[in-house]
Amino acid sequence: MLKLHINGRDHTVAAEPDELLVWVINEKVGLTGTNFGCGIEMCGSCKILVDGEVIRSCKMDAGDAVGKKIMTKEGLPDDHPLVSGEDVDKSP
């Protein structure tokens, strides 16, 4: 069991520490705005904020997110670049 702080709420999920965060958020927490796309950090469909930094959840293990503040598209205002589709970071 992992305890994740997502969009201002604590979620205790039955997940292994080495499960990809994108799958835990989408399938076990039920927040479907975070998606698995390419799996190689290129498409951006898995972008979330972790402690205010844009990361790609397809490359982060859920165990590495314990104790951090996670924000998904569902927890952000509609005009936030992560939600509106603007390029929030120029790096690939």
C-alpha positions in Angstrom: 0.0 0.0 0.0 1.2 3.4 -0.9 0.0 6.8 0.3 0.0 9.4 -2.4 -1.1 13.1 -2.0 -2.9 13.9 -5.3 -4.8 17.1 -6.0 -4.9 18.1 -2.3 -6.2 14.7 -1.1 -4.5 11.7 0.4 -5.1 8.4 -1.5 -4.0 5.0 -0.1 -3.6 2.6 -3.0 -2.8 -1.0 -3.4 0.3 -0.5 -5.6 3.8 -1.7 -5.7 6.6 1.0 -5.3 7.9 0.1 -8.8 4.6 0.5 -10.6 4.6 3.4 -13.0 2.9 6.4 -11.5 0.8 7.0 -14.7 -0.9 3.6 -14.2 -1.5 4.1 -10.5 -3.0 7.6 -11.0 -5.2 6.4 -13.9 -6.3 2.9 -12.9 -6.0 2.8 -9.1 -6.9 6.4 -8.2 -9.3 6.8 -11.1 -8.0 10.1 -12.4 -8.2 9.6 -16.2 -6.8 12.9 -17.3 -3.3 11.5 -16.9 -2.7 9.0 -19.8 -0.1 6.7 -21.0 0.9 7.7 -24.5 4.3 6.9 -26.0 6.1 5.7 -22.9 9.3 7.4 -24.0 8.7 10.9 -22.6 7.9 12.5 -25.9 4.2 13.0 -26.3 3.4 14.7 -23.0 0.0 13.0 -22.3 1.4 11.8 -19.0 2.6 15.2 -17.7 1.8 16.0 -14.1 3.2 18.3 -11.5 5.2 16.8 -8.6 6.1 19.4 -6.0 5.5 22.1 -8.6 7.8 20.6 -11.2 6.5 19.2 -14.5 7.4 15.5 -14.8 6.3 12.7 -17.1 4.5 10.1 -15.0 5.3 7.3 -17.5 8.9 7.3 -16.3 8.3 7.8 -12.5 7.7 4.9 -10.1 4.8 5.4 -7.7 7.1 4.8 -4.8 9.2 7.8 -5.7 6.1 10.0 -5.4 5.3 9.1 -1.8 5.5 12.2 0.4 5.3 14.6 -2.6 2.5 16.9 -3.7 1.1 15.6 -7.0 -1.2 17.7 -9.2 -3.0 16.2 -12.2 -5.0 18.0 -14.9 -8.1 17.3 -12.8 -6.7 19.4 -9.9 -5.6 22.4 -12.0 -7.6 25.3 -13.4 -8.7 25.1 -17.0 -6.3 27.8 -18.1 -3.2 26.1 -16.6 -0.8 25.3 -19.5 -0.8 21.6 -18.5 -4.6 21.5 -19.0 -4.8 23.8 -22.0 -2.2 22.0 -23.9 0.4 24.8 -24.0 4.0 23.7 -23.9 4.8 24.0 -20.2 8.4 23.0 -20.7 10.4 23.1 -23.9 12.5 20.0 -23.1 11.7 16.8 -24.9 
